[in-house]
Amino acid sequence: MRRPWFQEAADQPPDPVSGAKITRLTNAVCINDNIYCEQPYCSKDGNRVPVQRHKGWALDPDCALLVSDLRTLESTLIDKSIWSHPFNNAWSGYLYYFRENRELVRLCIDTLEKEIVCGDPHLPADCGMASVTPDQRYAVGQALMPGPTIGVVRLDLQAGTWDVIHDHPELTNAHLQYNPVTGNEILVLHCRGSKMAADGTVIKRGGEEGATNYVIDAEGNNQRGIPVGVPHTLSPTGHQCFVADTGKIVFTCCLGPEQKHDSRYPEGNLFTAAPGDEAPTVFAAPEHYFNHVCASRCGKYFLCDSYPEWLPGPVPLVIGNFETGKYRTLVQNCGATVAGAQYRHPHPYLTSENRHVVYNSDFDGIPHVYFAEIPDGFLESLE
């Protein structure tokens, strides 16, 4: 049967400085969400992206899943009802989600073929899966364990079985990510000082030290710290990702008193670091307060939204070159309000071939998904 496609997309004025062509992909009067940016969701060729569509303003967990084609500007319905936050391996072309009956579904974004990976794997009730290995064999997530402590749960996608490979009492928002190239490491956000009640309620989001990051191996062992947060930097924002297979992560830090950068790093608040480093390396961009971050598939570039000093205000999207230290603004103001629920945050990400930037915006009050086409010569200007 021929798959039905429909068109909601609408051209927007190009960016006045970069000339980037901007398109709004969605038009329905409901919450439209590009999902998240740390592990980009797109087809292998970068031409198709998934969109999560909430059915009501009450944020019922029952959402619809769409895929939009950036070439034809058409969208198609993949599933009317998904009951989990989708998860993936960055740029792999695959997307995973649970249906209401707890069936785990794998979607190939390139072909739009779906398959049931396994029936109900009987994961802990509160377990949220977050990341998948590059070979699509294992998924990893977090769940409350007795203690209470938080377990890092690994799901075997072939056998449909799971085990706990790591645990810690302060992983209330672990942001688990497999190394997108090898899958041999898992990045963990450690919310130091956080506490969770026995019923799963977070009763304390963090202590005075703030968060930090560490990595574990694929078996949950060999924990290694990264110089993130106190005493190395100000507290991180909680947004970080691997930089390809360089051994480094890229992360952003909060501002200090009077909305200023860390006095030790007046050059900016975007850093790279690897396990075992004595100190992180700052990327010099002093006029920006970077928040959400995405590293390109090739590991050469980063993409960040830059929050205004005071809200509301313009929110530019900036691309930089790790190697040369050069950076440029692609979108002068993406129009996101950046306050409140996550679908009001830009969450920009680069598609696999560094041709498009996908992001959220709610400048007219309704959250929609947009994309900007990176102009010819833009990335070359960062050499």
C-alpha positions in Angstrom: 0.0 0.0 0.0 1.3 3.4 -0.9 2.4 5.4 2.1 0.4 8.7 2.5 2.5 11.8 2.8 1.2 15.3 3.6 2.7 18.8 3.5 2.7 21.2 6.4 6.0 22.9 5.7 6.3 26.6 5.0 9.2 28.7 3.8 10.4 31.4 6.3 12.5 34.5 5.6 16.2 33.6 5.2 18.6 34.6 7.9 19.4 38.3 7.4 23.2 37.8 7.9 24.2 34.2 7.0 21.6 33.9 4.2 20.6 30.5 5.5 17.3 29.2 4.0 14.9 28.5 6.9 11.8 26.2 6.7 9.1 25.4 9.2 8.4 21.7 8.9 5.3 21.5 11.1 2.0 23.4 11.1 -0.5 21.6 13.3 -1.8 23.5 16.3 -0.2 21.2 18.9 3.1 20.6 20.5 5.7 19.6 17.9 9.1 18.5 19.1 12.4 17.6 17.4 13.1 15.3 20.3 16.6 16.2 21.4 20.1 17.2 20.2 22.9 15.4 22.0 22.4 12.2 19.9 21.0 13.5 16.6 18.0 11.8 15.2 18.0 11.6 11.4 18.4 9.2 8.5 21.9 8.1 7.5 21.9 10.5 4.5 20.6 13.3 6.7 17.5 13.9 4.5 14.8 12.6 6.9 14.1 13.6 10.5 11.6 12.3 13.1 9.1 14.6 14.8 7.3 13.9 18.1 3.8 15.3 18.2 1.9 15.6 21.5 -1.8 15.1 21.1 -2.8 17.6 23.8 -1.6 20.4 26.0 -1.8 18.2 29.0 1.3 16.3 27.8 -0.4 12.9 27.8 2.4 10.3 27.4 0.6 9.1 24.3 2.3 10.9 21.4 2.3 10.5 17.6 5.6 9.9 15.7 6.1 11.5 12.3 9.0 11.5 9.8 9.6 14.6 7.7 11.6 14.7 4.5 13.8 17.8 4.1 13.9 17.4 0.3 10.3 17.1 -0.5 9.1 19.0 2.6 6.5 16.3 3.2 5.7 14.4 6.4 4.2 11.0 7.0 2.7 9.4 10.1 4.8 6.5 11.5 2.8 5.6 14.6 -0.3 7.1 16.1 0.7 6.2 19.6 4.1 5.9 21.2 4.5 5.7 25.0 8.2 6.4 25.6 10.8 9.0 24.7 12.4 7.7 21.5 16.0 6.7 21.8 18.8 5.9 19.3 22.4 5.8 18.3 23.4 9.2 16.8 23.1 9.4 13.0 22.5 5.7 12.7 19.3 6.0 10.8 17.4 4.0 13.4 15.0 5.1 16.1 13.5 3.0 18.9 10.3 3.5 20.9 7.8 1.6 23.1 4.1 1.3 22.3 1.5 1.3 25.0 1.6 -2.5 25.2 5.4 -2.3 25.9 6.3 -3.7 22.5 9.7 -2.3 21.5 9.7 -1.0 17.9 12.7 -0.2 15.7 12.2 2.3 12.9 14.6 2.6 9.9 14.3 6.3 9.2 15.7 5.9 5.7 13.2 3.2 4.5 10.4 3.8 7.1 10.3 0.1 7.8 9.3 -0.9 11.3 9.9 -4.1 13.2 9.1 -5.3 16.6 12.4 -5.9 18.3 10.9 -7.7 21.2 7.6 -7.9 23.1 7.5 -6.6 26.7 11.0 -7.0 28.0 9.7 -6.5 31.6 11.9 -3.6 32.3 11.5 -1.9 35.7 8.3 0.2 35.5 10.2 3.6 35.7 13.0 2.6 33.3 13.7 5.1 30.6 16.0 3.9 27.8 18.4 6.6 26.4 21.0 5.3 24.0 21.9 2.4 21.6 25.2 0.9 20.6 26.3 1.5 17.0 25.8 -2.1 16.1 22.2 -1.9 17.4 22.8 -4.7 19.8 22.3 -3.1 23.2 20.3 -0.2 24.7 21.1 1.5 28.0 18.8 3.5 30.4 18.3 4.2 34.0 15.9 2.9 36.6 15.3 3.2 40.3 16.7 0.3 42.4 16.3 -0.7 46.0 18.2 1.5 48.4 17.2 3.8 46.8 19.9 3.9 44.2 19.7 4.3 40.4 20.8 1.5 38.2 22.2 1.7 34.7 20.1 -0.9 32.9 21.4 -2.6 29.7 18.8 -4.2 27.4 19.9 -6.9 25.0 18.0 -6.0 21.8 18.5 -9.5 20.4 17.6 -11.6 23.4 15.1 -9.2 25.0 16.8 -9.6 28.4 18.3 -6.9 30.7 20.7 -6.5 33.5 22.0 -3.8 35.7 25.7 -3.0 34.8 26.3 0.0 37.1 24.6 1.8 40.0 24.9 5.0 41.9 22.6 6.9 44.3 23.0 10.3 42.5 22.2 9.5 38.8 18.8 11.2 38.9 19.2 12.5 35.4 22.0 10.5 33.9 21.8 11.5 30.2 23.4 8.2 29.3 25.1 8.1 25.9 27.1 5.4 24.2 30.2 6.5 22.2 28.5 7.0 18.8 31.4 5.5 16.9 32.6 2.5 18.9 30.0 2.0 21.6 32.8 1.0 24.0 32.1 3.8 26.5 29.0 5.2 28.2 28.9 8.9 29.2 27.2 9.6 32.5 25.9 12.8 34.0 26.4 12.6 37.8 24.1 15.0 39.7 26.2 15.3 42.9 24.1 15.7 46.0 20.8 14.7 44.3 18.5 12.4 46.2 15.6 10.2 45.1 12.8 8.8 47.3 11.9 5.2 47.4 8.9 5.9 45.1 11.1 7.5 42.5 10.4 11.1 43.3 13.4 13.4 43.0 13.5 15.1 46.4 16.8 17.0 45.8 18.1 17.8 42.3 21.7 18.5 43.4 24.0 19.8 46.1 26.5 22.7 46.3 29.1 21.0 44.1 26.7 20.7 41.2 27.0 18.1 38.5 29.9 16.5 36.8 30.5 13.8 34.2 32.3 10.4 34.1 32.5 7.5 31.7 32.2 3.8 32.2 33.0 1.0 29.8 30.3 -1.0 28.0 30.2 -3.5 30.9 29.6 -0.7 33.5 33.1 -0.9 34.9 36.3 1.3 34.8 34.7 4.5 36.0 36.8 7.5 35.0 36.2 11.1 35.9 36.3 14.1 33.6 37.2 17.6 34.7 33.7 19.0 34.5 32.2 21.2 37.2 33.5 22.1 40.7 36.5 22.4 41.3 37.5 22.6 37.6 34.7 24.8 36.3 31.4 26.3 37.4 28.6 23.9 37.5 27.8 22.4 34.0 24.4 23.0 32.4 23.9 19.2 32.1 24.3 19.3 28.3 27.2 17.3 26.9 28.1 14.7 24.2 30.9 12.7 22.8 33.0 14.4 20.1 33.0 11.6 17.6 35.7 9.1 18.6 38.3 11.6 19.8 38.0 10.5 23.4 36.7 13.9 24.3 33.3 15.2 25.3 32.0 18.8 24.7 30.0 20.5 27.4 28.7 23.8 28.5 28.7 25.5 32.0 26.4 27.9 33.8 27.2 31.5 34.3 28.5 32.8 37.6 27.6 35.8 39.7 26.1 38.8 37.8 25.6 36.6 34.7 29.3 36.5 33.9 31.6 33.7 32.7 33.8 31.8 35.1 36.5 34.2 36.2 39.0 31.5 35.4 37.7 31.2 31.9 36.5 34.6 30.7 36.8 33.4 27.1 33.6 31.5 27.3 31.5 28.6 28.7 32.0 25.8 26.1 34.6 23.2 26.9 36.1 20.0 25.8 37.8 17.4 28.0 38.7 13.8 28.2 38.9 11.3 31.1 42.2 11.9 32.9 42.7 15.5 31.8 43.8 17.8 34.6 41.7 20.6 33.2 39.3 21.2 30.4 40.0 23.3 27.3 37.8 26.3 26.7 36.5 27.4 23.3 36.9 31.2 23.1 33.6 32.8 22.3 33.1 35.4 25.1 30.0 37.1 23.8 28.0 33.9 23.9 26.3 31.9 26.7 26.1 28.5 25.1 23.6 26.0 26.4 22.5 22.9 24.4 25.4 21.4 22.4 25.8 19.1 19.5 29.0 17.8 18.0 29.1 17.0 14.3 29.3 13.4 13.2 32.8 14.1 11.8 33.8 15.6 15.2 35.1 18.8 13.6 32.3 21.2 14.4 29.9 22.0 17.2 26.5 23.6 17.2 25.0 25.5 20.1 22.1 27.7 21.0 23.3 30.9 22.7 21.0 32.1 25.5 20.4 35.9 26.0 21.7 37.5 29.2 18.1 38.2 30.2 14.8 36.6 29.0 13.1 37.2 26.7 15.7 37.9 24.1 17.2 36.7 20.8 18.5 33.2 20.7 21.1 32.7 18.0 22.3 29.3 16.7 26.1 29.2 16.4 28.5 26.8 14.6 32.1 26.6 15.5 35.2 24.6 14.4 37.0 22.9 17.2 40.3 22.8 15.3 40.6 26.5 14.2 38.6 28.2 17.0 36.5 30.0 14.4 32.7 30.3 14.8 29.8 32.0 13.0 26.1 32.5 13.7 23.9 30.6 11.3 20.6 31.8 12.6 20.5 35.3 14.3 17.4 34.5 16.3 15.7 31.1 16.2 12.7 32.5 18.1 12.5 30.0 20.9 11.4 31.3 24.3 13.8 28.9 26.0 11.8 29.0 29.3 9.7 26.3 30.7 9.1 22.9 29.1 11.8 21.3 26.9 9.8 21.7 23.7 10.3 25.4 24.1 14.1 25.0 24.0 15.8 25.1 20.6 17.7 21.7 21.0 19.5 22.3 17.6 21.3 19.4 16.0 23.4 18.9 12.8 22.2 16.3 10.4 24.7 13.6 9.4 26.2 15.3 6.4 26.5 18.8 8.0 24.0 20.2 5.6 21.1 21.1 7.8 20.4 22.3 11.4 17.1 21.1 12.9 15.6 23.0 15.9 12.5 23.9 17.9 10.9 27.3 18.0 7.7 28.6 19.6 8.0 32.3 18.8 4.3 32.4 17.9 3.3 30.5 21.0 3.0 27.1 19.3 6.1 24.8 19.4 7.1 23.8 15.9 10.1 22.1 14.2 12.3 24.1 11.8 15.4 23.5 9.8 18.0 25.8 8.4 20.1 24.9 5.4 23.8 25.7 5.9 24.8 27.9 2.9 27.6 26.9 0.6 30.9 28.2 1.9 29.7 28.7 5.4 31.7 25.8 6.9 34.6 26.5 4.7 34.7 30.0 6.2 35.5 28.4 9.5 38.7 26.8 8.2 
